[in-house]
Amino acid sequence: MLEQQIRARLGVEFGVLDVADAGERRRRLLELLHSLLDDDHGADELSLLTAEAGGAGDAVRAVYQLRISRVVALIMPAMPGDREEQARRAWAVVAAVVGAVSVARALSDEAHRRAVREAALRSVEAIVSED
């Protein structure tokens, strides 16, 4: 069941980034990141699937790796730098979003949850924007 969830859900939102123009891809990525980090529910599924896949067997983890790698591949062209730098930045964005949502979900206070999401959003904006 988890394998099917990962196949069906992970990366669906990131499909909007599959455009040729780097500037448009960057704009769409920032818009998507805002929506994912906007509230407690934005990236919940990504965070939950990550946590579940981490404790699953090799087959599920392999599917997760393929899907998250696809997300990274879609994000990479929106990043500045050469291919290696783009990959580093894309992985940093994915890790920051998943981590921020995981931390925010564990907090009881809404103000703290919002502060975590906002801090992550500002960090990923810098990762995407700096040259």
Protein Blocks (a to p, Z undefined) as FASTA:
>chain_A
ZZmmmmmmnoplmmmmmcfblmlmmmmmmmmmmmmmmpmmlmmmmmmmmmmmmmmcfklm
mmmmmmmmmmmmmmmmmpgcdfklmmmmmmmmmmmmmmmmmmmmmpmblklmmmmmmmmm
mmmmmmmmpZZ
